[in-house]
Amino acid sequence: MMMPNIHPTIVHFPIALLIVAFFFDASGALLKKVELTRVGWWCQSVGTVSLLAAVATGLLAKERIVVDSAAMPTLDAHEQIAFLSASAFVVLLFWRVSLKTKIPDRMRFLFWAFYSIGVSAVALGAWYGGEMVFRFGLGVKIFSP
Ligand code: HEM
């Protein structure tokens, strides 16, 4: 039996967790609550792992579905943005681990600037993903009544 395509199930985790991480970190810094920044760290680390899982399952999905030529440029953009955003978040993860997970005040602006670029790339890539499914019907089977 063939394994089901779990890419659409996985992708919501990195999108949600990586955005939520930013809000926990920002509110932790503003309110000076270390508990909030800890939640931010966990959301960022689990979000990064799930982003890598989204890339892996995306590559598997691509091998298995029929890609209409009209959808090809969208798939290419989706894939390239996924590689870029995953690389950015791996760098951000190692960066934060090297800081023992706490972002010092003097580095906060730089870290968040880079983080915002990463999150924007994830959102843009996900938008292309939605386009593939809802505009071009990739991975969707339409049954006639
Ligand atoms: C090399 C990496 C990737 C490839 C090759 C890829 C490929 C695909 C393919 C073929 C689809 C069509 C639907 C399907 O069969 O699942 C899709 C949908 C989608 N992908 Fe990716 N993907 C990759 C990475 C990512 C990443 C990192 C994200 C976001 C974190 C993402 C978000 C989405 C979304 C939101 C959809 C639409 C799902 C739906 O609404 O059903 N993909 N992707």
py3Dmol code that shows the C-alpha trace and the ligand (Angstrom):
import py3Dmol

protein = """\
ATOM      1  CA  MET A   1       0.000   0.000   0.000  1.00  0.00           C
ATOM      2  CA  MET A   2       1.284   3.466  -0.921  1.00  0.00           C
ATOM      3  CA  MET A   3       1.896   5.952   1.885  1.00  0.00           C
ATOM      4  CA  PRO A   4      -0.585   8.847   1.739  1.00  0.00           C
ATOM      5  CA  ASN A   5       0.637  12.329   0.786  1.00  0.00           C
ATOM      6  CA  ILE A   6       1.111  13.999   4.169  1.00  0.00           C
ATOM      7  CA  HIS A   7       2.596  17.274   2.850  1.00  0.00           C
ATOM      8  CA  PRO A   8      -0.706  19.209   3.248  1.00  0.00           C
ATOM      9  CA  THR A   9      -0.951  17.919   6.847  1.00  0.00           C
ATOM     10  CA  ILE A  10       2.600  18.888   7.823  1.00  0.00           C
ATOM     11  CA  VAL A  11       2.818  22.371   6.261  1.00  0.00           C
ATOM     12  CA  HIS A  12       0.526  24.084   8.776  1.00  0.00           C
ATOM     13  CA  PHE A  13       2.928  23.366  11.651  1.00  0.00           C
ATOM     14  CA  PRO A  14       5.916  25.455  10.457  1.00  0.00           C
ATOM     15  CA  ILE A  15       3.655  28.258   9.222  1.00  0.00           C
ATOM     16  CA  ALA A  16       1.884  28.547  12.580  1.00  0.00           C
ATOM     17  CA  LEU A  17       4.789  27.781  14.935  1.00  0.00           C
ATOM     18  CA  LEU A  18       7.330  30.089  13.283  1.00  0.00           C
ATOM     19  CA  ILE A  19       4.892  33.034  13.308  1.00  0.00           C
ATOM     20  CA  VAL A  20       3.770  32.346  16.884  1.00  0.00           C
ATOM     21  CA  ALA A  21       7.436  32.100  18.021  1.00  0.00           C
ATOM     22  CA  PHE A  22       7.982  35.689  16.955  1.00  0.00           C
ATOM     23  CA  PHE A  23       5.051  36.942  19.062  1.00  0.00           C
ATOM     24  CA  PHE A  24       6.154  35.026  22.151  1.00  0.00           C
ATOM     25  CA  ASP A  25       9.707  36.333  21.804  1.00  0.00           C
ATOM     26  CA  ALA A  26       8.559  39.901  21.225  1.00  0.00           C
ATOM     27  CA  SER A  27       6.099  39.880  24.139  1.00  0.00           C
ATOM     28  CA  GLY A  28       8.710  38.187  26.368  1.00  0.00           C
ATOM     29  CA  ALA A  29      11.227  40.951  25.575  1.00  0.00           C
ATOM     30  CA  LEU A  30       8.699  43.771  25.991  1.00  0.00           C
ATOM     31  CA  LEU A  31       7.193  42.446  29.225  1.00  0.00           C
ATOM     32  CA  LYS A  32      10.557  41.077  30.451  1.00  0.00           C
ATOM     33  CA  LYS A  33       9.066  37.616  31.008  1.00  0.00           C
ATOM     34  CA  VAL A  34      11.596  34.854  30.495  1.00  0.00           C
ATOM     35  CA  GLU A  35       8.800  32.229  30.395  1.00  0.00           C
ATOM     36  CA  LEU A  36       7.415  33.828  27.229  1.00  0.00           C
ATOM     37  CA  THR A  37      10.806  33.842  25.488  1.00  0.00           C
ATOM     38  CA  ARG A  38      11.209  30.161  26.433  1.00  0.00           C
ATOM     39  CA  VAL A  39       7.918  29.397  24.681  1.00  0.00           C
ATOM     40  CA  GLY A  40       9.248  31.439  21.741  1.00  0.00           C
ATOM     41  CA  TRP A  41      12.358  29.274  21.633  1.00  0.00           C
ATOM     42  CA  TRP A  42      10.340  26.028  21.697  1.00  0.00           C
ATOM     43  CA  CYS A  43       8.031  27.270  18.940  1.00  0.00           C
ATOM     44  CA  GLN A  44      11.058  28.303  16.856  1.00  0.00           C
ATOM     45  CA  SER A  45      12.894  24.980  17.309  1.00  0.00           C
ATOM     46  CA  VAL A  46       9.869  22.726  16.757  1.00  0.00           C
ATOM     47  CA  GLY A  47       8.803  25.028  13.903  1.00  0.00           C
ATOM     48  CA  THR A  48      12.209  24.622  12.233  1.00  0.00           C
ATOM     49  CA  VAL A  49      12.093  20.828  12.542  1.00  0.00           C
ATOM     50  CA  SER A  50       8.581  20.824  11.048  1.00  0.00           C
ATOM     51  CA  LEU A  51       9.797  23.129   8.256  1.00  0.00           C
ATOM     52  CA  LEU A  52      12.415  20.510   7.343  1.00  0.00           C
ATOM     53  CA  ALA A  53       9.672  17.865   7.467  1.00  0.00           C
ATOM     54  CA  ALA A  54       7.585  20.052   5.107  1.00  0.00           C
ATOM     55  CA  VAL A  55      10.514  20.186   2.665  1.00  0.00           C
ATOM     56  CA  ALA A  56      11.011  16.388   2.840  1.00  0.00           C
ATOM     57  CA  THR A  57       7.310  15.585   2.381  1.00  0.00           C
ATOM     58  CA  GLY A  58       7.060  18.245  -0.367  1.00  0.00           C
ATOM     59  CA  LEU A  59       9.833  16.531  -2.325  1.00  0.00           C
ATOM     60  CA  LEU A  60       8.019  13.191  -1.909  1.00  0.00           C
ATOM     61  CA  ALA A  61       4.699  14.769  -3.016  1.00  0.00           C
ATOM     62  CA  LYS A  62       6.359  16.223  -6.117  1.00  0.00           C
ATOM     63  CA  GLU A  63       7.570  12.769  -7.182  1.00  0.00           C
ATOM     64  CA  ARG A  64       4.095  11.313  -6.917  1.00  0.00           C
ATOM     65  CA  ILE A  65       1.671  13.811  -8.351  1.00  0.00           C
ATOM     66  CA  VAL A  66       1.041  14.697 -11.957  1.00  0.00           C
ATOM     67  CA  VAL A  67       2.225  18.270 -12.550  1.00  0.00           C
ATOM     68  CA  ASP A  68       0.422  20.139 -15.283  1.00  0.00           C
ATOM     69  CA  SER A  69       2.871  22.256 -17.351  1.00  0.00           C
ATOM     70  CA  ALA A  70       0.873  25.424 -16.511  1.00  0.00           C
ATOM     71  CA  ALA A  71       1.610  24.820 -12.819  1.00  0.00           C
ATOM     72  CA  MET A  72       5.349  24.212 -13.319  1.00  0.00           C
ATOM     73  CA  PRO A  73       6.583  27.810 -12.723  1.00  0.00           C
ATOM     74  CA  THR A  74       4.495  28.006  -9.525  1.00  0.00           C
ATOM     75  CA  LEU A  75       5.915  24.679  -8.308  1.00  0.00           C
ATOM     76  CA  ASP A  76       9.467  25.855  -9.095  1.00  0.00           C
ATOM     77  CA  ALA A  77       8.931  29.105  -7.175  1.00  0.00           C
ATOM     78  CA  HIS A  78       7.338  27.162  -4.281  1.00  0.00           C
ATOM     79  CA  GLU A  79      10.281  24.752  -4.110  1.00  0.00           C
ATOM     80  CA  GLN A  80      13.022  27.385  -4.379  1.00  0.00           C
ATOM     81  CA  ILE A  81      11.445  29.587  -1.706  1.00  0.00           C
ATOM     82  CA  ALA A  82      11.089  26.478   0.504  1.00  0.00           C
ATOM     83  CA  PHE A  83      14.837  25.751   0.219  1.00  0.00           C
ATOM     84  CA  LEU A  84      15.701  29.395   0.939  1.00  0.00           C
ATOM     85  CA  SER A  85      13.417  29.684   3.954  1.00  0.00           C
ATOM     86  CA  ALA A  86      14.554  26.318   5.361  1.00  0.00           C
ATOM     87  CA  SER A  87      18.211  27.425   5.040  1.00  0.00           C
ATOM     88  CA  ALA A  88      17.419  30.721   6.780  1.00  0.00           C
ATOM     89  CA  PHE A  89      15.715  28.951   9.685  1.00  0.00           C
ATOM     90  CA  VAL A  90      18.523  26.408  10.092  1.00  0.00           C
ATOM     91  CA  VAL A  91      20.962  29.366  10.371  1.00  0.00           C
ATOM     92  CA  LEU A  92      18.600  31.084  12.874  1.00  0.00           C
ATOM     93  CA  LEU A  93      18.369  27.866  14.902  1.00  0.00           C
ATOM     94  CA  PHE A  94      22.162  27.457  15.148  1.00  0.00           C
ATOM     95  CA  TRP A  95      22.501  31.163  15.892  1.00  0.00           C
ATOM     96  CA  ARG A  96      20.083  30.922  18.786  1.00  0.00           C
ATOM     97  CA  VAL A  97      21.647  27.694  20.089  1.00  0.00           C
ATOM     98  CA  SER A  98      25.039  29.470  20.061  1.00  0.00           C
ATOM     99  CA  LEU A  99      23.419  32.143  22.291  1.00  0.00           C
ATOM    100  CA  LYS A 100      22.176  29.401  24.635  1.00  0.00           C
ATOM    101  CA  THR A 101      18.672  30.186  23.260  1.00  0.00           C
ATOM    102  CA  LYS A 102      18.546  33.717  24.807  1.00  0.00           C
ATOM    103  CA  ILE A 103      18.788  36.644  22.398  1.00  0.00           C
ATOM    104  CA  PRO A 104      20.765  39.463  24.070  1.00  0.00           C
ATOM    105  CA  ASP A 105      19.329  43.018  23.813  1.00  0.00           C
ATOM    106  CA  ARG A 106      22.178  44.248  21.581  1.00  0.00           C
ATOM    107  CA  MET A 107      21.456  41.513  19.009  1.00  0.00           C
ATOM    108  CA  ARG A 108      17.679  41.543  19.147  1.00  0.00           C
ATOM    109  CA  PHE A 109      17.088  43.896  16.229  1.00  0.00           C
ATOM    110  CA  LEU A 110      19.421  41.993  13.900  1.00  0.00           C
ATOM    111  CA  PHE A 111      17.976  38.629  14.928  1.00  0.00           C
ATOM    112  CA  TRP A 112      14.381  39.776  14.459  1.00  0.00           C
ATOM    113  CA  ALA A 113      15.166  41.450  11.135  1.00  0.00           C
ATOM    114  CA  PHE A 114      16.608  38.178   9.801  1.00  0.00           C
ATOM    115  CA  TYR A 115      13.755  36.223  11.420  1.00  0.00           C
ATOM    116  CA  SER A 116      11.139  38.467   9.731  1.00  0.00           C
ATOM    117  CA  ILE A 117      12.734  37.817   6.342  1.00  0.00           C
ATOM    118  CA  GLY A 118      12.565  34.058   7.056  1.00  0.00           C
ATOM    119  CA  VAL A 119       8.909  34.202   8.127  1.00  0.00           C
ATOM    120  CA  SER A 120       7.999  36.308   5.076  1.00  0.00           C
ATOM    121  CA  ALA A 121       9.688  33.715   2.853  1.00  0.00           C
ATOM    122  CA  VAL A 122       7.718  30.885   4.525  1.00  0.00           C
ATOM    123  CA  ALA A 123       4.457  32.835   4.019  1.00  0.00           C
ATOM    124  CA  LEU A 124       5.260  33.597   0.376  1.00  0.00           C
ATOM    125  CA  GLY A 125       6.215  29.953  -0.296  1.00  0.00           C
ATOM    126  CA  ALA A 126       3.006  28.762   1.367  1.00  0.00           C
ATOM    127  CA  TRP A 127       1.008  31.170  -0.795  1.00  0.00           C
ATOM    128  CA  TYR A 128       2.509  29.545  -3.905  1.00  0.00           C
ATOM    129  CA  GLY A 129       1.591  26.159  -2.378  1.00  0.00           C
ATOM    130  CA  GLY A 130      -2.030  27.260  -2.054  1.00  0.00           C
ATOM    131  CA  GLU A 131      -1.968  28.544  -5.629  1.00  0.00           C
ATOM    132  CA  MET A 132      -0.858  25.121  -6.856  1.00  0.00           C
ATOM    133  CA  VAL A 133      -3.679  23.323  -5.114  1.00  0.00           C
ATOM    134  CA  PHE A 134      -6.527  25.823  -5.418  1.00  0.00           C
ATOM    135  CA  ARG A 135      -5.712  27.379  -8.795  1.00  0.00           C
ATOM    136  CA  PHE A 136      -4.120  24.463 -10.647  1.00  0.00           C
ATOM    137  CA  GLY A 137      -5.659  21.560  -8.718  1.00  0.00           C
ATOM    138  CA  LEU A 138      -2.318  19.817  -8.064  1.00  0.00           C
ATOM    139  CA  GLY A 139      -2.703  16.728  -5.920  1.00  0.00           C
ATOM    140  CA  VAL A 140      -6.490  17.021  -6.093  1.00  0.00           C
ATOM    141  CA  LYS A 141      -8.655  14.316  -7.563  1.00  0.00           C
ATOM    142  CA  ILE A 142     -12.024  15.407  -8.871  1.00  0.00           C
ATOM    143  CA  PHE A 143     -14.629  12.672  -8.943  1.00  0.00           C
ATOM    144  CA  SER A 144     -17.533  13.054 -11.332  1.00  0.00           C
ATOM    145  CA  PRO A 145     -20.920  12.248  -9.721  1.00  0.00           C
TER     146      PRO A 145
END
"""
ligand_1 = """\
43
HEM
C 11.243 21.356 -1.655
C 10.219 21.646 -0.921
C 8.770 21.504 -1.317
C 8.173 20.897 -2.406
C 8.840 20.148 -3.551
C 6.733 21.074 -2.264
C 5.774 20.587 -3.129
C 4.421 20.780 -3.018
C 3.423 20.178 -3.869
C 3.720 19.233 -5.017
C 2.203 20.620 -3.460
C 0.838 20.267 -4.093
C -0.077 19.545 -3.127
C 0.448 18.252 -2.569
O 0.477 17.253 -3.282
O 0.837 18.222 -1.409
C 2.431 21.500 -2.325
C 1.437 22.139 -1.620
C 1.650 22.982 -0.572
N 2.862 23.249 0.039
Fe 4.656 22.532 -0.533
N 6.497 21.797 -1.118
C 7.704 22.065 -0.506
C 7.885 22.734 0.679
C 6.900 23.415 1.370
C 7.101 24.190 2.571
C 8.438 24.355 3.296
C 5.889 24.735 2.915
C 5.499 25.620 4.063
C 6.036 25.628 5.205
C 4.913 24.286 1.926
C 3.592 24.656 1.916
C 2.641 24.154 1.059
C 1.225 24.486 1.132
C 0.554 25.437 2.130
C 0.599 23.751 0.126
C -0.902 23.714 -0.161
C -1.477 22.574 0.660
C -2.991 22.502 0.642
O -3.645 23.496 0.935
O -3.513 21.430 0.356
N 5.567 23.473 1.021
N 3.784 21.584 -2.080
"""
view = py3Dmol.view(width=600, height=400)
view.addModel(protein, "pdb")
view.setStyle({"model": 0}, {"cartoon": {"style": "trace"}})
view.addModel(ligand_1, "xyz")
view.setStyle({"model": 1}, {"stick": {}})
view.zoomTo()
view.show()
